[in-house]
Amino acid sequence: MNKIYLDNASTTPTDSRVLKAMEPYYNKIYGNAGSLHTAGRESKTAILKARKSIAQILNCKPEEIIFTGSGTESDNLAILGVARACARSLGLAKSNFCSSGECPQGDYPSSKNLFSSALSAHIITSNIEHHAVLYPCEQLEKEGFKVTSSKVDKDGILLLEDFKKVITDETVLISIMYANNEIGTIQPIEEIGKIIKEIRANRFKRNISTPIYFHTDACQAAGYLDLDVQKLGVDLLTLNGSKIYGPKGTGVLYVKAGTKIDPIVFGGGQENGKRSGTENISGIIGLAKALEISQATGKESAKEAKLRDYFIKEVSKKVSKVVLNGHAQKRLPNNINISILDIEGEAMLLWLDKYGIYCSTGSACDSQSLEPSHVILALSRPYEYANGNLRFTLGRSTTKKDLDYVLKVLPKIVADLRRISPVNVRV
């Protein structure tokens, strides 16, 4: 049976070159980087080299790179760490937020309002963010922070005029995803960065000391879009290894020097006190190598974009009632997100799996949930569009032959499922 992997937005296979770079750090160079002996110093040197490599790609300083255990952890550190640090520095919090590796028990009581006055720190995100951003924001709301979810248009692009209107003098953090993990839509991050820069200048003129920081989750963007943090105008940027043919369980958070941020993991004070825990040396080396390789894949991006457009065109010919989700042009080159009406996406997913075709109905992180995709619903589309949602994400190994096989199998599956479906939706 053919095995066609079209779920690269969920995770990618580890590149053989990455595995080769990682191998020595399992049983040859394995010392704790915090140790003073030779074995420890060897590990510390390797981590520093990886840090410098990533910093060069992001156009930042090595000390602005924090290694974490995942993109999710990086997002949580960015959202929770910055919000709490800002509230503490502004004197709004009842409790004494910690800023070092030591944190008194009960410092972040989620059941109480942490703010000592009617004022509170304000956070803005979008309504199509990954849950690694949305859930920390929900946690902060429980702690007394104000959170605003800015809306997107029917193609998943942030409505900039509406976005500008929700920014207030209390806004301390804005988090907007660079490229969406479900529909592949690319946000105007550089333009948003310029808007925030103007707001800072305006606050300075009016003697308002409240800081405002800009974070972007760039996990899906890596390997396809420019990651130069200076051009983007971001203060924090999230990456992980599993989306770029690197090792799973690895992440990076770029934090611009001077950004107020509290740790959320405490212990030995690694990563300049911002992320405690013995460093995953092999994972760090693999992530740096994967990012290095991914930045030199312009030809692969062009190939995937060509295959993407071919599939979208052909599937619309072979299957009726197919709707493309996300912007037709402003999307990642490997992303195909469609709604096939009059069927359930989960049923179609299982039938495709039977034929050796691996894709998803949205974010793999939410695959256990029976709730419809919040991203599709945010496009102001009916529940039925989310119900019949499929995401195909191409990768380095994807060929036209693979897609032709899917195009051969898919129409029959759709016909069979529609035959037994009680739903009939008008496009």
C-alpha positions as CSV (number, residue, x, y, z in Angstrom):
1,M,0.0,0.0,0.0
2,N,1.2,3.5,-0.8
3,K,2.1,5.7,2.2
4,I,1.7,9.4,1.5
5,Y,2.6,11.7,4.3
6,L,0.8,15.0,4.0
7,D,0.8,16.2,7.6
8,N,4.1,18.2,7.7
9,A,2.5,21.1,9.6
10,S,2.0,18.6,12.5
11,T,5.5,17.3,12.5
12,T,8.3,16.5,10.1
13,P,10.7,13.6,9.9
14,T,14.2,14.3,11.3
15,D,16.6,15.2,8.5
16,S,19.6,12.7,8.3
17,R,22.0,15.6,8.4
18,V,20.4,16.7,11.6
19,L,20.7,13.2,13.1
20,K,24.4,13.1,12.1
21,A,25.0,16.4,13.9
22,M,23.2,15.2,17.0
23,E,24.8,11.8,17.3
24,P,28.1,12.7,19.2
25,Y,26.1,14.5,21.9
26,Y,24.4,11.3,23.1
27,N,27.4,9.3,24.3
28,K,30.6,11.1,23.4
29,I,30.0,14.8,24.5
30,Y,27.5,14.3,27.2
31,G,28.6,16.4,30.2
32,N,26.3,18.8,32.0
33,A,26.9,22.3,30.6
34,G,26.8,23.7,34.1
35,S,29.8,21.6,35.3
36,L,33.3,23.1,35.5
37,H,35.2,20.0,34.3
38,T,36.3,19.4,30.7
39,A,33.2,17.3,29.8
40,G,30.9,20.1,31.0
41,R,32.9,22.8,29.2
42,E,32.7,20.8,25.9
43,S,28.9,20.8,26.2
44,K,28.8,24.4,27.1
45,T,30.9,25.3,24.1
46,A,28.6,23.3,21.8
47,I,25.5,25.1,23.1
48,L,27.2,28.4,22.6
49,K,28.0,27.5,19.0
50,A,24.4,26.6,18.4
51,R,23.2,29.8,20.1
52,K,25.4,31.8,17.8
53,S,24.2,30.0,14.7
54,I,20.5,30.6,15.5
55,A,21.3,34.3,16.4
56,Q,22.9,34.8,13.1
57,I,19.9,33.5,11.2
58,L,17.5,35.7,13.3
59,N,19.9,38.7,13.1
60,C,20.1,39.1,16.9
61,K,22.6,38.7,19.8
62,P,23.3,35.1,21.0
63,E,22.3,36.1,24.6
64,E,18.8,37.0,23.2
65,I,18.2,33.3,22.5
66,I,16.5,31.1,25.1
67,F,16.3,27.3,24.5
68,T,13.1,25.6,25.7
69,G,11.5,22.2,25.4
70,S,9.0,23.0,22.6
71,G,7.2,25.8,20.7
72,T,4.4,25.5,23.2
73,E,6.7,26.2,26.1
74,S,8.3,29.2,24.2
75,D,4.8,30.6,23.6
76,N,3.9,30.2,27.3
77,L,7.1,31.8,28.4
78,A,6.5,34.7,26.1
79,I,2.9,35.3,27.1
80,L,3.0,34.5,30.8
81,G,6.5,35.8,31.4
82,V,6.1,39.2,29.8
83,A,2.6,39.8,31.1
84,R,3.5,39.0,34.7
85,A,6.8,40.9,34.6
86,C,5.0,44.0,33.2
87,A,2.3,43.9,35.8
88,R,4.9,43.6,38.5
89,S,7.1,46.4,37.2
90,L,4.1,48.7,36.8
91,G,3.2,48.1,40.5
92,L,-0.3,46.9,39.5
93,A,0.0,43.4,41.1
94,K,-1.0,42.6,44.6
95,S,1.6,39.8,44.9
96,N,5.3,40.3,44.4
97,F,6.0,38.7,41.1
98,C,9.4,37.1,40.9
99,S,12.1,38.1,38.4
100,S,14.8,35.6,39.2
101,G,15.1,31.8,39.5
102,E,13.4,31.8,42.9
103,C,9.7,32.2,43.3
104,P,7.7,32.1,46.5
105,Q,5.0,29.5,46.6
106,G,1.6,30.9,45.6
107,D,3.2,33.9,43.7
108,Y,0.8,33.4,40.8
109,P,-2.6,32.5,42.4
110,S,-5.0,31.8,39.5
111,S,-8.1,32.0,41.7
112,K,-7.5,35.7,42.8
113,N,-7.5,39.0,41.1
114,L,-3.8,40.0,41.2
115,F,-4.4,43.7,40.6
116,S,-4.5,46.3,43.3
117,S,-6.6,48.9,41.4
118,A,-9.1,49.3,38.6
119,L,-6.1,49.4,36.2
120,S,-4.8,46.2,34.7
121,A,-2.3,45.2,32.1
122,H,-3.9,44.6,28.7
123,I,-3.0,41.9,26.1
124,I,-4.0,41.6,22.5
125,T,-3.9,38.5,20.3
126,S,-6.0,37.3,17.3
127,N,-8.9,34.8,17.2
128,I,-7.0,32.3,15.0
129,E,-3.9,31.8,17.3
130,H,-2.6,28.4,18.3
131,H,-3.9,27.3,21.7
132,A,-0.3,27.6,23.0
133,V,-1.1,31.3,22.9
134,L,-4.8,31.3,23.6
135,Y,-4.7,29.2,26.7
136,P,-2.0,31.2,28.5
137,C,-4.1,34.3,27.7
138,E,-7.1,32.6,29.3
139,Q,-5.0,31.8,32.3
140,L,-4.0,35.5,32.5
141,E,-7.6,36.6,32.4
142,K,-8.2,34.4,35.5
143,E,-5.3,36.4,37.2
144,G,-7.0,39.7,36.4
145,F,-5.4,40.7,33.1
146,K,-7.5,42.2,30.3
147,V,-7.3,40.2,27.0
148,T,-8.7,41.3,23.6
149,S,-9.0,38.9,20.7
150,S,-8.6,40.9,17.5
151,K,-10.6,39.6,14.5
152,V,-9.4,38.4,11.0
153,D,-11.2,38.8,7.7
154,K,-12.7,35.9,5.6
155,D,-9.3,34.9,4.4
156,G,-7.7,34.9,7.8
157,I,-5.8,38.1,7.5
158,L,-5.8,40.4,10.6
159,L,-8.0,43.4,10.2
160,L,-5.4,46.1,10.8
161,E,-7.8,49.0,11.3
162,D,-9.8,47.1,13.9
163,F,-6.5,45.9,15.4
164,K,-5.3,49.5,15.9
165,K,-8.5,50.5,17.6
166,V,-8.2,47.9,20.4
167,I,-4.7,49.1,21.4
168,T,-4.9,51.2,24.6
169,D,-2.4,52.9,26.9
170,E,-2.7,49.8,29.2
171,T,-1.6,47.4,26.4
172,V,1.7,45.7,27.4
173,L,1.8,42.7,25.0
174,I,0.6,41.9,21.5
175,S,0.9,38.3,20.2
176,I,0.1,37.6,16.5
177,M,1.1,34.4,14.7
178,Y,3.4,34.8,11.7
179,A,1.8,32.0,9.7
180,N,-1.2,30.1,10.8
181,N,-0.8,26.4,11.5
182,E,-4.2,25.4,10.1
183,I,-4.9,27.5,7.1
184,G,-1.3,28.7,6.3
185,T,-2.3,32.4,6.1
186,I,0.6,34.8,6.5
187,Q,0.1,37.8,8.6
188,P,1.7,41.3,7.9
189,I,4.1,41.0,10.9
190,E,6.5,43.7,9.6
191,E,3.6,46.1,9.2
192,I,2.3,45.4,12.7
193,G,5.8,45.9,14.0
194,K,5.9,49.4,12.5
195,I,2.5,50.2,14.1
196,I,3.8,49.2,17.5
197,K,7.0,51.2,17.0
198,E,4.8,54.3,16.3
199,I,2.8,53.6,19.5
200,R,6.0,53.5,21.5
201,A,7.1,56.8,20.1
202,N,3.7,58.3,20.9
203,R,3.7,57.0,24.4
204,F,7.1,58.5,25.0
205,K,5.9,61.9,23.8
206,R,3.0,61.7,26.3
207,N,5.3,60.6,29.1
208,I,3.5,57.2,29.4
209,S,5.9,54.7,30.8
210,T,3.9,51.5,30.1
211,P,6.0,49.2,27.9
212,I,4.5,47.5,24.9
213,Y,6.0,44.3,23.5
214,F,5.4,42.4,20.3
215,H,5.5,38.5,20.1
216,T,5.0,36.3,17.1
217,D,4.8,32.5,16.9
218,A,6.9,31.7,13.9
219,C,6.9,27.9,14.2
220,Q,5.2,27.3,10.8
221,A,7.0,30.2,9.1
222,A,10.5,28.9,9.7
223,G,12.0,27.6,6.4
224,Y,9.6,29.6,4.3
225,L,9.6,33.2,5.5
226,D,12.2,35.8,6.6
227,L,13.0,35.4,10.3
228,D,15.1,38.6,10.6
229,V,13.7,40.0,13.9
230,Q,15.1,43.5,13.1
231,K,13.0,43.7,9.9
232,L,10.0,42.1,11.5
233,G,10.1,44.5,14.4
234,V,9.3,41.9,17.0
235,D,10.5,41.7,20.6
236,L,9.8,38.0,21.0
237,L,9.7,35.2,18.5
238,T,8.9,31.5,18.9
239,L,10.4,28.6,16.9
240,N,10.6,24.8,17.4
241,G,12.4,21.9,15.9
242,S,9.7,19.5,14.9
243,K,8.3,21.7,12.1
244,I,11.7,22.1,10.3
245,Y,12.9,18.5,10.1
246,G,14.6,18.8,13.5
247,P,14.2,16.9,16.8
248,K,10.9,16.9,18.6
249,G,10.9,18.4,22.1
250,T,13.0,21.4,21.2
251,G,12.2,25.1,21.1
252,V,13.6,28.6,20.9
253,L,12.4,31.9,22.2
254,Y,14.0,35.0,21.0
255,V,13.8,37.8,23.6
256,K,15.0,41.2,22.7
257,A,17.5,42.7,25.2
258,G,15.7,44.9,27.7
259,T,12.3,43.0,27.4
260,K,10.8,42.5,30.8
261,I,10.1,38.7,31.2
262,D,9.7,36.5,34.3
263,P,10.5,32.7,34.2
264,I,7.8,30.1,34.4
265,V,10.1,27.2,35.1
266,F,12.3,27.4,38.2
267,G,15.3,25.4,39.4
268,G,19.0,25.7,38.5
269,G,18.7,29.0,36.7
270,Q,19.9,27.9,33.3
271,E,19.4,30.1,30.2
272,N,20.2,33.3,32.2
273,G,17.6,32.4,34.8
274,K,14.8,32.4,32.3
275,R,14.4,28.6,31.8
276,S,15.8,26.3,34.4
277,G,16.6,22.6,33.6
278,T,19.6,20.7,32.4
279,E,20.1,21.6,28.7
280,N,19.1,19.1,26.1
281,I,22.4,19.3,24.3
282,S,21.7,16.9,21.4
283,G,18.3,18.5,20.8
284,I,19.8,22.0,20.8
285,I,22.5,21.0,18.3
286,G,19.8,19.3,16.1
287,L,17.5,22.4,16.2
288,A,20.3,24.7,15.2
289,K,21.3,22.4,12.3
290,A,17.7,22.0,11.2
291,L,17.2,25.8,11.2
292,E,20.5,26.3,9.3
293,I,19.3,23.8,6.6
294,S,15.8,25.2,6.4
295,Q,17.1,28.7,5.6
296,A,18.7,27.4,2.3
297,T,15.6,25.8,0.9
298,G,14.3,28.4,-1.6
299,K,14.0,25.8,-4.4
300,E,11.9,23.5,-2.1
301,S,9.5,26.3,-1.3
302,A,9.0,27.0,-5.0
303,K,8.5,23.3,-5.7
304,E,5.9,22.9,-2.9
305,A,4.1,26.1,-4.0
306,K,3.8,24.6,-7.5
307,L,2.4,21.3,-6.1
308,R,0.1,23.2,-3.8
309,D,-1.5,25.2,-6.6
310,Y,-1.7,22.1,-8.8
311,F,-3.6,20.1,-6.1
312,I,-6.0,23.0,-5.3
313,K,-6.9,23.3,-9.0
314,E,-7.3,19.6,-9.6
315,V,-9.3,18.8,-6.4
316,S,-11.8,21.5,-7.3
317,K,-12.3,19.8,-10.7
318,K,-12.7,16.3,-9.4
319,V,-14.8,17.0,-6.3
320,S,-17.8,19.2,-6.0
321,K,-18.5,21.6,-3.1
322,V,-14.8,22.2,-2.2
323,V,-13.9,25.5,-0.5
324,L,-10.4,26.7,0.0
325,N,-9.8,28.1,3.5
326,G,-7.3,30.9,3.9
327,H,-5.9,33.5,1.5
328,A,-5.2,32.1,-2.0
329,Q,-1.9,33.8,-2.4
330,K,-0.8,35.0,1.1
331,R,-0.3,31.5,2.4
332,L,2.5,29.1,3.1
333,P,3.8,27.3,0.0
334,N,3.1,23.9,1.6
335,N,-0.4,24.5,3.0
336,I,-3.7,23.2,1.5
337,N,-6.7,23.6,3.7
338,I,-10.1,22.8,2.2
339,S,-13.6,22.2,3.4
340,I,-15.5,19.4,1.5
341,L,-19.1,19.9,2.2
342,D,-21.8,17.3,3.0
343,I,-19.3,15.0,4.8
344,E,-17.5,14.8,8.2
345,G,-13.8,15.5,8.1
346,E,-13.0,12.8,10.8
347,A,-14.7,10.1,8.7
348,M,-12.9,11.2,5.6
349,L,-9.6,11.3,7.5
350,L,-10.1,7.6,8.6
351,W,-10.9,6.5,5.0
352,L,-7.8,8.3,3.7
353,D,-5.7,6.6,6.3
354,K,-7.0,3.3,5.1
355,Y,-5.5,4.1,1.7
356,G,-2.2,5.1,3.3
357,I,-2.8,8.9,3.0
358,Y,-1.9,10.8,6.2
359,C,-3.3,14.3,6.6
360,S,-5.3,16.1,9.4
361,T,-8.5,17.9,10.1
362,G,-6.7,20.9,11.6
363,S,-4.1,21.3,14.3
364,A,-2.6,18.0,15.5
365,C,-2.4,19.5,19.0
366,D,-6.2,19.6,19.1
367,S,-6.8,16.2,17.4
368,Q,-8.4,14.7,20.5
369,S,-11.0,17.5,20.7
370,L,-14.5,17.0,19.2
371,E,-14.9,20.8,18.9
372,P,-14.9,22.3,15.4
373,S,-11.8,24.3,14.4
374,H,-11.8,27.7,16.0
375,V,-9.7,29.0,13.0
376,I,-12.3,28.0,10.4
377,L,-15.1,29.5,12.5
378,A,-13.1,32.7,12.9
379,L,-13.4,33.1,9.1
380,S,-17.1,33.7,9.6
381,R,-17.9,30.4,7.9
382,P,-20.7,28.0,9.0
383,Y,-20.1,25.0,11.3
384,E,-20.5,22.7,8.3
385,Y,-17.3,24.2,6.8
386,A,-15.4,23.3,9.9
387,N,-17.0,19.9,10.1
388,G,-15.8,18.9,6.6
389,N,-12.3,20.4,7.0
390,L,-9.1,18.7,5.7
391,R,-5.5,20.0,5.9
392,F,-2.9,18.6,3.6
393,T,0.6,20.0,4.2
394,L,3.4,19.2,1.8
395,G,7.0,18.5,2.6
396,R,10.4,18.0,1.1
397,S,9.7,14.5,-0.1
398,T,6.2,15.2,-1.6
399,T,5.9,14.5,-5.3
400,K,3.3,15.1,-8.0
401,K,2.8,11.3,-8.1
402,D,1.8,11.4,-4.4
403,L,-0.8,14.1,-5.1
404,D,-2.1,12.3,-8.1
405,Y,-2.7,9.2,-6.0
406,V,-4.7,11.3,-3.5
407,L,-6.7,12.9,-6.3
408,K,-7.5,9.4,-7.6
409,V,-8.7,8.1,-4.2
410,L,-10.4,11.2,-2.8
411,P,-13.4,11.5,-5.2
412,K,-14.5,7.9,-4.5
413,I,-14.3,8.4,-0.7
414,V,-16.2,11.7,-0.9
415,A,-18.9,10.0,-3.1
416,D,-19.3,7.1,-0.7
417,L,-19.5,9.3,2.4
418,R,-22.0,11.7,0.8
419,R,-24.2,8.8,-0.1
420,I,-24.6,8.0,3.6
421,S,-24.5,11.6,5.0
422,P,-27.7,13.2,6.2
423,V,-26.2,16.6,5.7
424,N,-26.6,18.6,2.5
425,V,-25.0,22.1,2.5
426,R,-25.4,24.8,-0.1
427,V,-22.2,26.5,-1.2
